């Protein structure tokens, strides 16, 4: 029998999805590398249109373990200078989601194109880079047109690589999807301050239940 998650646990998982996307963007932009299992989970979340809960969007809690760990570090103020950009991406994604949600037309276009791309996702199983290329095009044609744009920092060598650029845009869209879910579930920016300890404890508990590998 699958576990039932509380509303607050689901909020935490959705926010961990934002943190995971931020961590992946930071890692790809600086090193050109990424943990494939978490990249696949984040991209997979874009094609879960009718999931039962927040965990199912990532294929289970294990799919967002990287996000839970980074969210915990962020909430515990353990992040150092090397993760400053990651934290900036989290807040930028939360802000960008509000701009995105204000445009019903853009939301409809993104949803429609993701539904079309989901056919490709099903038939390119194991080829996440091909899916990222399709999703990157959606991001470029929609969110890149907004006045507010997320500035990605990192190594020029890695940022100029087309495959890395596709991954970064696709992951940013996945982070936006998690930010949208977080707000749908009742998440608000002020809660990051007033409920920080509760969020931290919940993220740690959810992560603690997972295997080490």
N, C-alpha and C positions, 0 to 999 in steps of 0.2 A: 504494500500500500504506500503510495507516494505521500511525502510529508506535506502538511498544510503550513503555509507561511503566513505570519501575521502581516497586517498592513505595513507596519513599520519595517519589518524584515524585507518586504518587497520594495519599499522605498530605498532601503539600504542597498539592495542588490542592483536596483536601477542606477543609483548614484555610483556604485562600484563599476557599472558599465561605462559611465562617463570617465571615471578615473583610469579604467583599463585602456580606453581609447587614447586618453591623454598620454599614458605611459608608452603605448605603442608608437604614437606619433613622435614622441621625444626620442625613443630608441632608434627608430628608423632614420630620423633626420640627423642624428648624431653619429650613428655607427653603421647604418645600412643593413642592420640585422634585426631579427624579430623572433619571438617564440611562436612557432607556427600554430601550436594548438590554441593559443589565445587569440591570434589573428583570425583563425578560422571561426572561433566562437563569436567574436565581435562581428565579423562579416555575416555570419549565419543569422545573427539577431535581426538584420535588415529584412530578412525574408520570412520572419515569423509574424504573420499578420494576425493570427488568431490564437495566440498562446494562452494557456490556462493561467499562468502566473509569471512573475518576473524571472524566476529561475529557468523556466522552460524556454524563454527567449534565447538564453545562452546555452541551451542543451543541458541544463543542470547547473547547480551552484559551482561545480568544479570548473565550468567554462569561464567563470569570472573571478577565479581565485587571484589572478594577478591584480585585478582591480580592487578586490577586497583588501589585499595586502598594502597596496599603494594608498587606498583611501584611509586605512588605519594609520599609516605613517603620516599622512597629511593632517588628519584630525588630531594626532598626538604631537604635532609640531616636530616630528623627527626628520622632516625633509631638510636636506642640506642644500647648499648652493647648486649642486649638480641636478637637483630636481625642481629648481625654481620654475623652469619653463613648463614642466609637467603640471604644476599647480596652476600656472597661468592659463594653460590650455583648458583645465577643468572649468575655471570661471568664465573663460571666453566662450566655451561651449554652452554653458548655462545661459549666458547673455545672448548668444546667437540664436538659441532655440526660441527665445521670446520674440526676436525679430522675425524668425521663420514662421512661428505660429500666428503672427499678425497678418500673414499673407495666405489666405485660403486658396488662392489660385496656385501659388507656388507649392503648397502642401499637396494639392490635388495632382499636380504634375509629377512631383517626386514619388507619390504613392503609385501612380499609374505606371511610371517607368520602372519602379522597383518590381512591380508585379510582372512586367514583361521580362525584366532581367532575371526573375526567379526561375524561369524556364531554363535559362542558360546556367544558372547556379546548380540546378539539379543535374544537368548533363555535363558539367565540368567538375564533378566531385573529385576532390584531391588536387584540383588546379586552381587554387585560390587566386593566383595572380591574374588569370583570365577574368574571373569575376570582379576583382578589384578594378580592372581596366574599364569594365562596363559601368560600375558604380562611380568611378572617378568622373566619367563623362556626365553622369547625372549631376554630380556636385558642381562641376564646372559650368553647366548650363543653367543652374538655378542659384544655389547659395553663393557662388562666386560673384553673382550680379548684385548682391546686397551691398549697401554702403559699408556696413561693418564686416570686415574680413579678418579671419584669424591669421596672424603673422607667425609662420613657423620658422624657428631658429635652428641652426645646426651646421653641418659641414656642407660647403658648397658642392663638393664632389658627390655626396649622397643625395642632396636635394635636386641636383641637375639630372640625376639618373631617372629615366622615364618610368621605370617599374616602381622605384621608390616613391616617386611623385603620385603615381596611381594609388599605391597602398595608403599613403598619407591622406589623400582626399577621401578614399573609401572609408578609412577608419574615422575620419572626422565626421562623415555622415552617420556612421554607426554610433559615435559618441553623441551626436545630435538626437538620434533615435532614442538613446538611453535617457538623455536629458528630457525629452518629450514625455517618455514613460514616467520618469521620476515626478514630473509636475502633474501628470495625470493621476498618479497615486497619492497626491497631496503634498509632494515635496516643495519646499519654498526656500529661497536663499537665506532668509532669517533663521530658519531651522538649523542651518549649518553652524550658527553661533549659539543659539539658545539650547539646542539639543545635541551639541557636539559630543558630550560624554556618552549619551545614550547611543548615538550613531556609532561612535568608536567601539563601544562594548558590543553592539550588535554585529558590526563588521568583523570583529575579532572572534566572536562566537561562531559566526557562519563559516569563517575560514578555519577555525580550530577543528570543526567536524570533518574536514576534508583530509584525504591522504596526503602525505608529504610530497609524493611525486605527481 
